[in-house]
Amino acid sequence: MIYTVTFNPSLDYVVALRELRLGEVNRAEQEVLNPGGKGINVSVVLSNLGVCNTALGFLAGFTGRELERRLRAFGCHTDFISLPEGLTRINVKLKAECESEINGLGPDIPPDALSQLYEKLDALGPGDALVLAGSIPATLPSDVYEQIMARLSGRGVDITVDATNDLLRKVLRYRPFLIKPNNHELSELFGIPLETDEEIIRHARRLQELGARNVLVSLAARGAILLTETGEVYQSLPPDGTVRNSVGAGDSMVAGFLTGYQNTSDYQKALTLGLAAGSASAFLPWLATRDDVAKLLTNPIEYGI
């Protein structure tokens, strides 16, 4: 079973306007409400690709109940912890002449709720996989990813971490199965601009030396580079298409990669499916379905979808 953890999920209220006029009444031309959060996105795309998974995290209030209802409608299993106070946040995304976002704060997460999450994670064992994705709310310990990985160390759980800067650097010693920085995040980790493929590969290899087993570097229009724990380096361009939305594309790539590896045990096929899933979501207003991904593959059956 694959489990995802999203510490601060959201309902994303996406509003399209002809133009945003500050200080005036603005009327939407289109609007949509989607479940949001990096781990949530991974769960939705995994479900779309036919992979059984369980979304973990914290929910509060009527917004939390609606988020869970929508996730289940996508076929996701959920095992959230309900918080006694507060509301799951609403993030407002304004699409006008330029894009703007207003992200909510989210509820306070008390220590006993975090302990409940740890109890759920303690049940994971060999054959299970865990995805830790996104930032950590201010109400939680800043080392919560490290705490989780330390608890699960030696348990045979493959852990994927999609995070940035120190949050990512500090978990490398726990040997995550997969990390997925983009080229800009990789540059930030080392404090220098990385322009060429050779520079990117060299510094991704340094992350392996620090503990990461597999490093998947997304390069936007240039595709992705994968360094595997068995020593291979794979590089591939993305499928052709017009980018409409970058939100969730990286999460979709993670879901596609994990699906491909679970179905084939082949890293190169996992990279191909990851690129197809990430690209399919980028070509759409929201996250890709199985059919959207399959259209970008020569033989979907080869990848188990």
Phi and psi in degrees as GROMACS dihedral restraints (atoms count N, CA, C in turn):
[ dihedral_restraints ]
;  ai    aj    ak    al  type     phi  dphi    fc
    3     4     5     6     1   -98.7    20    10
    4     5     6     7     1   132.4    20    10
    6     7     8     9     1  -116.2    20    10
    7     8     9    10     1   141.9    20    10
    9    10    11    12     1  -119.3    20    10
   10    11    12    13     1   146.3    20    10
   12    13    14    15     1  -120.2    20    10
   13    14    15    16     1   126.1    20    10
   15    16    17    18     1  -126.1    20    10
   16    17    18    19     1   111.8    20    10
   18    19    20    21     1   -74.2    20    10
   19    20    21    22     1   -30.9    20    10
   21    22    23    24     1  -134.4    20    10
   22    23    24    25     1    67.8    20    10
   24    25    26    27     1   -67.9    20    10
   25    26    27    28     1   174.1    20    10
   27    28    29    30     1  -152.9    20    10
   28    29    30    31     1   162.2    20    10
   30    31    32    33     1   -98.0    20    10
   31    32    33    34     1   123.1    20    10
   33    34    35    36     1   -96.9    20    10
   34    35    36    37     1   114.1    20    10
   36    37    38    39     1   -96.6    20    10
   37    38    39    40     1   105.0    20    10
   39    40    41    42     1   -99.9    20    10
   40    41    42    43     1   121.1    20    10
   42    43    44    45     1  -121.9    20    10
   43    44    45    46     1   127.6    20    10
   45    46    47    48     1  -102.1    20    10
   46    47    48    49     1   128.9    20    10
   48    49    50    51     1  -126.4    20    10
   49    50    51    52     1   151.8    20    10
   51    52    53    54     1   -65.4    20    10
   52    53    54    55     1   -45.5    20    10
   54    55    56    57     1  -155.2    20    10
   55    56    57    58     1   153.5    20    10
   57    58    59    60     1  -100.1    20    10
   58    59    60    61     1   116.4    20    10
   60    61    62    63     1  -108.2    20    10
   61    62    63    64     1   108.1    20    10
   63    64    65    66     1   -66.7    20    10
   64    65    66    67     1   138.7    20    10
   66    67    68    69     1    81.6    20    10
   67    68    69    70     1     4.8    20    10
   69    70    71    72     1  -126.8    20    10
   70    71    72    73     1   168.1    20    10
   72    73    74    75     1   -77.6    20    10
   73    74    75    76     1   124.2    20    10
   75    76    77    78     1  -111.4    20    10
   76    77    78    79     1   138.8    20    10
   78    79    80    81     1  -114.2    20    10
   79    80    81    82     1   132.8    20    10
   81    82    83    84     1   -72.1    20    10
   82    83    84    85     1   143.9    20    10
   84    85    86    87     1   -94.0    20    10
   85    86    87    88     1   -30.9    20    10
   87    88    89    90     1  -146.3    20    10
   88    89    90    91     1   153.1    20    10
   90    91    92    93     1  -152.0    20    10
   91    92    93    94     1   148.9    20    10
   93    94    95    96     1  -151.2    20    10
   94    95    96    97     1   150.0    20    10
   96    97    98    99     1  -121.5    20    10
   97    98    99   100     1   120.5    20    10
   99   100   101   102     1  -127.4    20    10
  100   101   102   103     1   150.9    20    10
  102   103   104   105     1   -66.2    20    10
  103   104   105   106     1   144.3    20    10
  105   106   107   108     1  -137.9    20    10
  106   107   108   109     1   167.3    20    10
  108   109   110   111     1   119.1    20    10
  109   110   111   112     1   143.5    20    10
  111   112   113   114     1   -61.1    20    10
  112   113   114   115     1   -47.2    20    10
  114   115   116   117     1   -65.3    20    10
  115   116   117   118     1   -35.2    20    10
  117   118   119   120     1   -61.5    20    10
  118   119   120   121     1   -44.8    20    10
  120   121   122   123     1   -59.4    20    10
  121   122   123   124     1   -42.9    20    10
  123   124   125   126     1   -60.4    20    10
  124   125   126   127     1   -43.9    20    10
  126   127   128   129     1   -62.1    20    10
  127   128   129   130     1   -42.9    20    10
  129   130   131   132     1   -62.2    20    10
  130   131   132   133     1   -45.7    20    10
  132   133   134   135     1   -70.5    20    10
  133   134   135   136     1   -38.1    20    10
  135   136   137   138     1   -56.6    20    10
  136   137   138   139     1   -46.4    20    10
  138   139   140   141     1   -62.5    20    10
  139   140   141   142     1   -41.7    20    10
  141   142   143   144     1   -60.7    20    10
  142   143   144   145     1   -31.5    20    10
  144   145   146   147     1   -89.7    20    10
  145   146   147   148     1     5.9    20    10
  147   148   149   150     1    85.9    20    10
  148   149   150   151     1    16.5    20    10
  150   151   152   153     1   -99.7    20    10
  151   152   153   154     1   123.3    20    10
  153   154   155   156     1   -68.0    20    10
  154   155   156   157     1   130.7    20    10
  156   157   158   159     1  -152.1    20    10
  157   158   159   160     1   164.7    20    10
  159   160   161   162     1  -129.0    20    10
  160   161   162   163     1   127.6    20    10
  162   163   164   165     1   -90.2    20    10
  163   164   165   166     1   126.7    20    10
  165   166   167   168     1  -114.7    20    10
  166   167   168   169     1   159.3    20    10
  168   169   170   171     1   150.8    20    10
  169   170   171   172     1  -154.1    20    10
  171   172   173   174     1  -128.5    20    10
  172   173   174   175     1   137.1    20    10
  174   175   176   177     1  -129.1    20    10
  175   176   177   178     1   153.1    20    10
  177   178   179   180     1  -148.0    20    10
  178   179   180   181     1   139.9    20    10
  180   181   182   183     1    68.9    20    10
  181   182   183   184     1  -169.3    20    10
  183   184   185   186     1   -68.5    20    10
  184   185   186   187     1   -28.4    20    10
  186   187   188   189     1   -69.0    20    10
  187   188   189   190     1   -35.6    20    10
  189   190   191   192     1   -65.8    20    10
  190   191   192   193     1   -40.7    20    10
  192   193   194   195     1   -64.3    20    10
  193   194   195   196     1   -38.2    20    10
  195   196   197   198     1   -69.5    20    10
  196   197   198   199     1   -38.3    20    10
  198   199   200   201     1   -59.6    20    10
  199   200   201   202     1   -45.6    20    10
  201   202   203   204     1   -65.9    20    10
  202   203   204   205     1   -39.1    20    10
  204   205   206   207     1   -60.1    20    10
  205   206   207   208     1   -43.7    20    10
  207   208   209   210     1   -68.4    20    10
  208   209   210   211     1   -38.2    20    10
  210   211   212   213     1   -62.6    20    10
  211   212   213   214     1   -43.3    20    10
  213   214   215   216     1   -65.2    20    10
  214   215   216   217     1   -31.0    20    10
  216   217   218   219     1   -65.0    20    10
  217   218   219   220     1   -26.2    20    10
  219   220   221   222     1   -84.5    20    10
  220   221   222   223     1     0.5    20    10
  222   223   224   225     1    90.0    20    10
  223   224   225   226     1    10.7    20    10
  225   226   227   228     1   -81.5    20    10
  226   227   228   229     1   139.0    20    10
  228   229   230   231     1   -80.6    20    10
  229   230   231   232     1   144.3    20    10
  231   232   233   234     1  -131.3    20    10
  232   233   234   235     1   147.8    20    10
  234   235   236   237     1  -146.7    20    10
  235   236   237   238     1    56.8    20    10
  237   238   239   240     1   -77.6    20    10
  238   239   240   241     1   159.2    20    10
  240   241   242   243     1   -99.9    20    10
  241   242   243   244     1   125.0    20    10
  243   244   245   246     1   -85.4    20    10
  244   245   246   247     1   128.1    20    10
  246   247   248   249     1   -91.6    20    10
  247   248   249   250     1   144.6    20    10
  249   250   251   252     1   -75.0    20    10
  250   251   252   253     1   -20.4    20    10
  252   253   254   255     1  -135.8    20    10
  253   254   255   256     1   160.8    20    10
  255   256   257   258     1    86.6    20    10
  256   257   258   259     1  -174.3    20    10
  258   259   260   261     1  -135.6    20    10
  259   260   261   262     1   138.4    20    10
  261   262   263   264     1   -56.1    20    10
  262   263   264   265     1   136.2    20    10
  264   265   266   267     1   -71.0    20    10
  265   266   267   268     1   155.5    20    10
  267   268   269   270     1  -112.0    20    10
  268   269   270   271     1   125.8    20    10
  270   271   272   273     1  -102.8    20    10
  271   272   273   274     1   125.8    20    10
  273   274   275   276     1   -99.0    20    10
  274   275   276   277     1   123.4    20    10
  276   277   278   279     1  -117.2    20    10
  277   278   279   280     1   113.0    20    10
  279   280   281   282     1   -98.7    20    10
  280   281   282   283     1   122.0    20    10
  282   283   284   285     1  -111.6    20    10
  283   284   285   286     1   100.9    20    10
  285   286   287   288     1  -130.2    20    10
  286   287   288   289     1  -139.2    20    10
  288   289   290   291     1   -64.1    20    10
  289   290   291   292     1   -26.5    20    10
  291   292   293   294     1  -139.7    20    10
  292   293   294   295     1   160.0    20    10
  294   295   296   297     1   -91.2    20    10
  295   296   297   298     1   136.1    20    10
  297   298   299   300     1  -132.5    20    10
  298   299   300   301     1   153.5    20    10
  300   301   302   303     1  -134.6    20    10
  301   302   303   304     1   144.2    20    10
  303   304   305   306     1  -125.5    20    10
  304   305   306   307     1   109.2    20    10
  306   307   308   309     1   -97.6    20    10
  307   308   309   310     1   132.4    20    10
  309   310   311   312     1   -71.2    20    10
  310   311   312   313     1   168.5    20    10
  312   313   314   315     1   -80.3    20    10
  313   314   315   316     1   -41.8    20    10
  315   316   317   318     1    88.2    20    10
  316   317   318   319     1   166.3    20    10
  318   319   320   321     1   -80.0    20    10
  319   320   321   322     1   159.4    20    10
  321   322   323   324     1   -70.1    20    10
  322   323   324   325     1   141.2    20    10
  324   325   326   327     1  -113.0    20    10
  325   326   327   328     1   105.5    20    10
  327   328   329   330     1   -73.2    20    10
  328   329   330   331     1   160.4    20    10
  330   331   332   333     1   -56.0    20    10
  331   332   333   334     1   -35.8    20    10
  333   334   335   336     1   -68.3    20    10
  334   335   336   337     1   -30.4    20    10
  336   337   338   339     1   -69.3    20    10
  337   338   339   340     1   -40.0    20    10
  339   340   341   342     1   -63.2    20    10
  340   341   342   343     1   -38.0    20    10
  342   343   344   345     1   -62.5    20    10
  343   344   345   346     1   -36.8    20    10
  345   346   347   348     1   -63.8    20    10
  346   347   348   349     1   -38.8    20    10
  348   349   350   351     1   -64.2    20    10
  349   350   351   352     1   -43.5    20    10
  351   352   353   354     1   -59.2    20    10
  352   353   354   355     1   -38.8    20    10
  354   355   356   357     1   -62.8    20    10
  355   356   357   358     1   -40.1    20    10
  357   358   359   360     1   -65.1    20    10
  358   359   360   361     1   -41.7    20    10
  360   361   362   363     1   -69.7    20    10
  361   362   363   364     1   -28.1    20    10
  363   364   365   366     1   -63.8    20    10
  364   365   366   367     1   -17.4    20    10
  366   367   368   369     1   -80.7    20    10
  367   368   369   370     1   -10.3    20    10
  369   370   371   372     1   -74.4    20    10
  370   371   372   373     1   149.9    20    10
  372   373   374   375     1  -154.0    20    10
  373   374   375   376     1  -163.7    20    10
  375   376   377   378     1   -53.2    20    10
  376   377   378   379     1   135.6    20    10
  378   379   380   381     1    93.6    20    10
  379   380   381   382     1   -15.4    20    10
  381   382   383   384     1   -88.7    20    10
  382   383   384   385     1   156.5    20    10
  384   385   386   387     1  -131.8    20    10
  385   386   387   388     1   149.2    20    10
  387   388   389   390     1  -132.4    20    10
  388   389   390   391     1   136.5    20    10
  390   391   392   393     1  -114.6    20    10
  391   392   393   394     1   120.8    20    10
  393   394   395   396     1  -108.5    20    10
  394   395   396   397     1   115.9    20    10
  396   397   398   399     1  -138.1    20    10
  397   398   399   400     1   136.3    20    10
  399   400   401   402     1    98.7    20    10
  400   401   402   403     1  -177.4    20    10
  402   403   404   405     1   -81.3    20    10
  403   404   405   406     1   169.7    20    10
  405   406   407   408     1  -109.7    20    10
  406   407   408   409     1   126.5    20    10
  408   409   410   411     1   -59.9    20    10
  409   410   411   412     1   154.0    20    10
  411   412   413   414     1   -64.1    20    10
  412   413   414   415     1   -21.4    20    10
  414   415   416   417     1   -80.1    20    10
  415   416   417   418     1    -4.8    20    10
  417   418   419   420     1  -108.7    20    10
  418   419   420   421     1   157.2    20    10
  420   421   422   423     1   -60.0    20    10
  421   422   423   424     1   139.7    20    10
  423   424   425   426     1   -66.4    20    10
  424   425   426   427     1   -17.8    20    10
  426   427   428   429     1  -102.1    20    10
  427   428   429   430     1    25.3    20    10
  429   430   431   432     1   -63.6    20    10
  430   431   432   433     1   -34.9    20    10
  432   433   434   435     1   -61.7    20    10
  433   434   435   436     1   -43.6    20    10
  435   436   437   438     1   -62.6    20    10
  436   437   438   439     1   -41.5    20    10
  438   439   440   441     1   -60.2    20    10
  439   440   441   442     1   -43.4    20    10
  441   442   443   444     1   -64.0    20    10
  442   443   444   445     1   -46.2    20    10
  444   445   446   447     1   -67.9    20    10
  445   446   447   448     1   -34.4    20    10
  447   448   449   450     1   -65.4    20    10
  448   449   450   451     1   -40.8    20    10
  450   451   452   453     1   -62.9    20    10
  451   452   453   454     1   -35.8    20    10
  453   454   455   456     1   -94.1    20    10
  454   455   456   457     1    -1.5    20    10
  456   457   458   459     1   -58.8    20    10
  457   458   459   460     1   133.0    20    10
  459   460   461   462     1    78.6    20    10
  460   461   462   463     1     6.1    20    10
  462   463   464   465     1   -95.2    20    10
  463   464   465   466     1    -2.0    20    10
  465   466   467   468     1    78.4    20    10
  466   467   468   469     1    20.8    20    10
  468   469   470   471     1   -96.2    20    10
  469   470   471   472     1   124.6    20    10
  471   472   473   474     1   -81.9    20    10
  472   473   474   475     1   117.1    20    10
  474   475   476   477     1  -110.2    20    10
  475   476   477   478     1   126.6    20    10
  477   478   479   480     1  -101.8    20    10
  478   479   480   481     1   133.6    20    10
  480   481   482   483     1  -122.5    20    10
  481   482   483   484     1   120.4    20    10
  483   484   485   486     1  -116.3    20    10
  484   485   486   487     1    90.7    20    10
  486   487   488   489     1  -147.2    20    10
  487   488   489   490     1  -179.3    20    10
  489   490   491   492     1  -129.7    20    10
  490   491   492   493     1   163.9    20    10
  492   493   494   495     1    49.0    20    10
  493   494   495   496     1  -135.4    20    10
  495   496   497   498     1   -62.8    20    10
  496   497   498   499     1   -30.8    20    10
  498   499   500   501     1   -58.9    20    10
  499   500   501   502     1   -38.5    20    10
  501   502   503   504     1   -79.9    20    10
  502   503   504   505     1   -45.9    20    10
  504   505   506   507     1   -57.3    20    10
  505   506   507   508     1   -39.2    20    10
  507   508   509   510     1   -74.6    20    10
  508   509   510   511     1   -15.1    20    10
  510   511   512   513     1   -95.0    20    10
  511   512   513   514     1    -6.1    20    10
  513   514   515   516     1   -61.5    20    10
  514   515   516   517     1   -32.8    20    10
  516   517   518   519     1   -66.0    20    10
  517   518   519   520     1   -13.7    20    10
  519   520   521   522     1   -92.7    20    10
  520   521   522   523     1     7.7    20    10
  522   523   524   525     1    56.2    20    10
  523   524   525   526     1    62.4    20    10
  525   526   527   528     1   -61.4    20    10
  526   527   528   529     1   145.1    20    10
  528   529   530   531     1   -61.8    20    10
  529   530   531   532     1   -41.2    20    10
  531   532   533   534     1  -146.5    20    10
  532   533   534   535     1   137.3    20    10
  534   535   536   537     1  -124.7    20    10
  535   536   537   538     1   150.9    20    10
  537   538   539   540     1  -135.5    20    10
  538   539   540   541     1    70.6    20    10
  540   541   542   543     1   -75.4    20    10
  541   542   543   544     1   151.2    20    10
  543   544   545   546     1   -87.9    20    10
  544   545   546   547     1   175.8    20    10
  546   547   548   549     1   -63.0    20    10
  547   548   549   550     1   -34.0    20    10
  549   550   551   552     1   -69.5    20    10
  550   551   552   553     1   -41.8    20    10
  552   553   554   555     1   -65.9    20    10
  553   554   555   556     1   -36.2    20    10
  555   556   557   558     1   -64.3    20    10
  556   557   558   559     1   -40.7    20    10
  558   559   560   561     1   -61.9    20    10
  559   560   561   562     1   -42.6    20    10
  561   562   563   564     1   -63.9    20    10
  562   563   564   565     1   -36.9    20    10
  564   565   566   567     1   -59.9    20    10
  565   566   567   568     1   -36.5    20    10
  567   568   569   570     1  -103.8    20    10
  568   569   570   571     1    -3.2    20    10
  570   571   572   573     1    70.9    20    10
  571   572   573   574     1    20.8    20    10
  573   574   575   576     1  -141.3    20    10
  574   575   576   577     1   149.9    20    10
  576   577   578   579     1   -70.9    20    10
  577   578   579   580     1   132.7    20    10
  579   580   581   582     1  -113.6    20    10
  580   581   582   583     1   110.6    20    10
  582   583   584   585     1  -102.6    20    10
  583   584   585   586     1   -46.5    20    10
  585   586   587   588     1   -90.4    20    10
  586   587   588   589     1   159.7    20    10
  588   589   590   591     1   -60.6    20    10
  589   590   591   592     1   -36.7    20    10
  591   592   593   594     1   -63.7    20    10
  592   593   594   595     1   -41.8    20    10
  594   595   596   597     1   -64.9    20    10
  595   596   597   598     1   -41.7    20    10
  597   598   599   600     1   -63.7    20    10
  598   599   600   601     1   -44.7    20    10
  600   601   602   603     1   -64.1    20    10
  601   602   603   604     1   -42.3    20    10
  603   604   605   606     1   -61.8    20    10
  604   605   606   607     1   -42.4    20    10
  606   607   608   609     1   -79.1    20    10
  607   608   609   610     1   -30.2    20    10
  609   610   611   612     1   -64.0    20    10
  610   611   612   613     1   -35.6    20    10
  612   613   614   615     1   -66.1    20    10
  613   614   615   616     1   -32.8    20    10
  615   616   617   618     1   -64.0    20    10
  616   617   618   619     1   -34.6    20    10
  618   619   620   621     1   -66.1    20    10
  619   620   621   622     1   -34.7    20    10
  621   622   623   624     1   -65.7    20    10
  622   623   624   625     1   -39.5    20    10
  624   625   626   627     1   -62.7    20    10
  625   626   627   628     1   -28.6    20    10
  627   628   629   630     1   -83.3    20    10
  628   629   630   631     1    -8.8    20    10
  630   631   632   633     1   137.7    20    10
  631   632   633   634     1   -21.7    20    10
  633   634   635   636     1   -65.0    20    10
  634   635   636   637     1   135.1    20    10
  636   637   638   639     1   -80.6    20    10
  637   638   639   640     1   -49.3    20    10
  639   640   641   642     1  -127.4    20    10
  640   641   642   643     1   135.6    20    10
  642   643   644   645     1  -121.1    20    10
  643   644   645   646     1   118.6    20    10
  645   646   647   648     1  -111.2    20    10
  646   647   648   649     1   113.5    20    10
  648   649   650   651     1  -105.8    20    10
  649   650   651   652     1   116.0    20    10
  651   652   653   654     1   -86.8    20    10
  652   653   654   655     1   139.5    20    10
  654   655   656   657     1  -124.2    20    10
  655   656   657   658     1    23.9    20    10
  657   658   659   660     1    56.5    20    10
  658   659   660   661     1  -122.8    20    10
  660   661   662   663     1   -66.4    20    10
  661   662   663   664     1   -14.7    20    10
  663   664   665   666     1   -91.0    20    10
  664   665   666   667     1     2.9    20    10
  666   667   668   669     1    90.6    20    10
  667   668   669   670     1  -127.6    20    10
  669   670   671   672     1  -158.5    20    10
  670   671   672   673     1   156.8    20    10
  672   673   674   675     1  -123.7    20    10
  673   674   675   676     1   133.2    20    10
  675   676   677   678     1  -119.7    20    10
  676   677   678   679     1   125.4    20    10
  678   679   680   681     1  -106.9    20    10
  679   680   681   682     1   120.5    20    10
  681   682   683   684     1   -96.9    20    10
  682   683   684   685     1   160.7    20    10
  684   685   686   687     1   -68.8    20    10
  685   686   687   688     1   -14.9    20    10
  687   688   689   690     1   -95.5    20    10
  688   689   690   691     1     7.4    20    10
  690   691   692   693     1    99.1    20    10
  691   692   693   694     1    -5.3    20    10
  693   694   695   696     1   -80.1    20    10
  694   695   696   697     1   153.2    20    10
  696   697   698   699     1  -123.8    20    10
  697   698   699   700     1   117.5    20    10
  699   700   701   702     1  -114.5    20    10
  700   701   702   703     1   140.8    20    10
  702   703   704   705     1  -136.5    20    10
  703   704   705   706     1   139.2    20    10
  705   706   707   708     1  -150.0    20    10
  706   707   708   709     1   145.3    20    10
  708   709   710   711     1   -82.7    20    10
  709   710   711   712     1   155.5    20    10
  711   712   713   714     1   -79.5    20    10
  712   713   714   715     1   163.6    20    10
  714   715   716   717     1   -63.6    20    10
  715   716   717   718     1   158.2    20    10
  717   718   719   720     1   -73.7    20    10
  718   719   720   721     1   144.4    20    10
  720   721   722   723     1   168.8    20    10
  721   722   723   724     1   171.5    20    10
  723   724   725   726     1  -102.7    20    10
  724   725   726   727     1   123.0    20    10
  726   727   728   729     1   -73.2    20    10
  727   728   729   730     1   125.6    20    10
  729   730   731   732     1  -111.6    20    10
  730   731   732   733     1   -23.6    20    10
  732   733   734   735     1  -162.5    20    10
  733   734   735   736     1   121.8    20    10
  735   736   737   738     1   -91.2    20    10
  736   737   738   739     1   -13.7    20    10
  738   739   740   741     1   -67.8    20    10
  739   740   741   742     1   123.2    20    10
  741   742   743   744     1    90.8    20    10
  742   743   744   745     1    -6.9    20    10
  744   745   746   747     1   -66.3    20    10
  745   746   747   748     1   -43.0    20    10
  747   748   749   750     1   -65.7    20    10
  748   749   750   751     1   -38.5    20    10
  750   751   752   753     1   -64.7    20    10
  751   752   753   754     1   -38.2    20    10
  753   754   755   756     1   -65.6    20    10
  754   755   756   757     1   -36.3    20    10
  756   757   758   759     1   -62.8    20    10
  757   758   759   760     1   -42.6    20    10
  759   760   761   762     1   -60.1    20    10
  760   761   762   763     1   -46.5    20    10
  762   763   764   765     1   -62.1    20    10
  763   764   765   766     1   -42.5    20    10
  765   766   767   768     1   -65.0    20    10
  766   767   768   769     1   -42.5    20    10
  768   769   770   771     1   -61.5    20    10
  769   770   771   772     1   -48.5    20    10
  771   772   773   774     1   -63.7    20    10
  772   773   774   775     1   -37.4    20    10
  774   775   776   777     1   -63.1    20    10
  775   776   777   778     1   -48.1    20    10
  777   778   779   780     1   -61.3    20    10
  778   779   780   781     1   -41.2    20    10
  780   781   782   783     1   -72.0    20    10
  781   782   783   784     1   -38.9    20    10
  783   784   785   786     1   -63.4    20    10
  784   785   786   787     1   -37.6    20    10
  786   787   788   789     1   -82.2    20    10
  787   788   789   790     1   -26.4    20    10
  789   790   791   792     1  -125.7    20    10
  790   791   792   793     1   -17.4    20    10
  792   793   794   795     1    55.8    20    10
  793   794   795   796     1    28.7    20    10
  795   796   797   798     1  -123.7    20    10
  796   797   798   799     1   117.4    20    10
  798   799   800   801     1   -65.7    20    10
  799   800   801   802     1   -36.6    20    10
  801   802   803   804     1   -66.5    20    10
  802   803   804   805     1   -40.5    20    10
  804   805   806   807     1   -67.9    20    10
  805   806   807   808     1   -35.7    20    10
  807   808   809   810     1   -62.6    20    10
  808   809   810   811     1   -41.4    20    10
  810   811   812   813     1   -62.3    20    10
  811   812   813   814     1   -44.7    20    10
  813   814   815   816     1   -61.8    20    10
  814   815   816   817     1   -44.7    20    10
  816   817   818   819     1   -69.0    20    10
  817   818   819   820     1   -35.7    20    10
  819   820   821   822     1   -61.6    20    10
  820   821   822   823     1   -44.6    20    10
  822   823   824   825     1   -64.4    20    10
  823   824   825   826     1   -40.3    20    10
  825   826   827   828     1   -64.6    20    10
  826   827   828   829     1   -42.8    20    10
  828   829   830   831     1   -67.8    20    10
  829   830   831   832     1   -44.2    20    10
  831   832   833   834     1   -62.6    20    10
  832   833   834   835     1   -42.7    20    10
  834   835   836   837     1   -67.4    20    10
  835   836   837   838     1   -41.7    20    10
  837   838   839   840     1   -59.6    20    10
  838   839   840   841     1   -41.3    20    10
  840   841   842   843     1   -68.0    20    10
  841   842   843   844     1   -36.9    20    10
  843   844   845   846     1   -66.5    20    10
  844   845   846   847     1   -26.6    20    10
  846   847   848   849     1   -85.3    20    10
  847   848   849   850     1    -1.1    20    10
  849   850   851   852     1  -122.3    20    10
  850   851   852   853     1   165.1    20    10
  852   853   854   855     1   -66.5    20    10
  853   854   855   856     1   -26.5    20    10
  855   856   857   858     1  -143.7    20    10
  856   857   858   859     1  -151.8    20    10
  858   859   860   861     1   -77.3    20    10
  859   860   861   862     1   147.0    20    10
  861   862   863   864     1   -75.5    20    10
  862   863   864   865     1   146.7    20    10
  864   865   866   867     1   -91.3    20    10
  865   866   867   868     1   175.6    20    10
  867   868   869   870     1   -59.6    20    10
  868   869   870   871     1   -43.0    20    10
  870   871   872   873     1   -65.4    20    10
  871   872   873   874     1   -37.7    20    10
  873   874   875   876     1   -60.6    20    10
  874   875   876   877     1   -41.9    20    10
  876   877   878   879     1   -70.9    20    10
  877   878   879   880     1   -43.5    20    10
  879   880   881   882     1   -59.3    20    10
  880   881   882   883     1   -33.3    20    10
  882   883   884   885     1   -63.4    20    10
  883   884   885   886     1   -21.9    20    10
  885   886   887   888     1   -94.8    20    10
  886   887   888   889     1     1.8    20    10
  888   889   890   891     1  -113.1    20    10
  889   890   891   892     1   143.7    20    10
  891   892   893   894     1   -68.3    20    10
  892   893   894   895     1   -40.5    20    10
  894   895   896   897     1  -140.9    20    10
  895   896   897   898     1    87.3    20    10
  897   898   899   900     1   -55.9    20    10
  898   899   900   901     1   -34.0    20    10
  900   901   902   903     1   -60.3    20    10
  901   902   903   904     1   -30.8    20    10
  903   904   905   906     1   -61.1    20    10
  904   905   906   907     1   -24.9    20    10
  906   907   908   909     1  -104.1    20    10
  907   908   909   910     1     3.7    20    10
  909   910   911   912     1    79.4    20    10
  910   911   912   913     1    20.6    20    10
